[in-house]
Amino acid sequence: MKIEHEVIGRWLDVLTALGVDQRYLINRHGKCPFCGGRDRYRFDNKDGYGTFFCNHCGAGDGFKFLSKMFNWDFKKSVTEIRQIIGDCKVVVMKKTDPRRGLKAIAQKVKPINGDSDLVQYLKNRGITSCPDSLKEAELYYFEDGIKTGPFTTMVALITNNLGKGVSYHLTYTHKQHKLKCSAPKKIMTPVIPMKGSYVELYPIEEHICVAEGIETALSIHDLTGLPVISALNAQNLSALSLPSLVKKVEIWGDNDASYCGQRASYALAEQLTRKGVEVIVHIPPTVGKDWLDTLNETQDDIYKDWQKTAEPRDVSAVKELVKVFNTKMIIGEEQ
């Protein structure tokens, strides 16, 4: 499915996440965000296509909105949208109960053994953790009606804060690497709305870490030894709903050029702080990187020595390591 179809019905959330003022996202005549004209613009969002109309600028869809607002070409718009809605294709099963497809997967999953290709896949990604929550299944890949495979697939259960199963997240692999296809990651049609749900990679405790992607979250567990959950994408990260058990959260956000990851991280931090939860936000020092990228790029003697000596749950040691990352990056840029 192309991004043009994936984003249908999601333009309001996408434009809001990109920082567009809410006054420009209502179906009522008002000031135009592009030409500045008064009472000549409205955002009608017909059929979920993000459409707008201005008596001076003309009409357009969500992509034209981004072009006029940020001067982005289509490729840049796709990159920014993908950071918000995630790189997972949502598999929509029409006219059938989604439980059928989910049940079919549930019947095929099995534990990931130590000699599994998925263990090596994670190692190739720079990750040593492989929790029991992740499962393995041999699944076929469908694209435009064509069936290929089966492929060794990493299966992760998505749940809400009550522990109720919502859907499955699938990562297709081939020969210990991500499958080369248009959508190697997919989310099956959920049985209930997914907003606020997550993948609980390790059992939730009072002190947890949160990241967007599953693999980034696993790298944070490698680093800290703390329980981690994956919000799957920035949009869902900002709306995350956690159990009342949680008292302290470390948010390991992405450093996006559009500030999407940072915005989602601090939106969640604000939400949790209002509820009395202690929050720490960590953002990688380099624009365009997540923590998995950063940790893989800094696997030098400093990091290796730190891994050997630091206590897994020594938060102060983690903070010192983050400072080292920041210092190294700043020095590198100045040179």
Secondary structure, DSSP 8 states (H G I E B T S, - for coil): --HHHHTTT-HHHHHHHTT--GGGSSSS-B--TTT--TT-EE---GGGS--EEETTTEEE-HHHHHHHHH---HHHHHHHHHHHH-S-EEE--TTS-HHHHHHHHHTT-EE--TT-HHHHHHHHTT-----TT-EEEEEEEEETTEEEEEEEEEEEEEE-TT--EEEEEEEEEETTEE--SS-SEEEE--SS--TT-BEESS---SEEEEESSHHHHHHHHHHH---EEE-SSHHHHHT----TT--EEEEE--B-TTSHHHHHHHHHHHHHHHTT-EEEEE--SSTTB-HHHHHHHT-SHHHHHHHHHS-TT-HHHHHHHHHHHHHHHHHHHH-
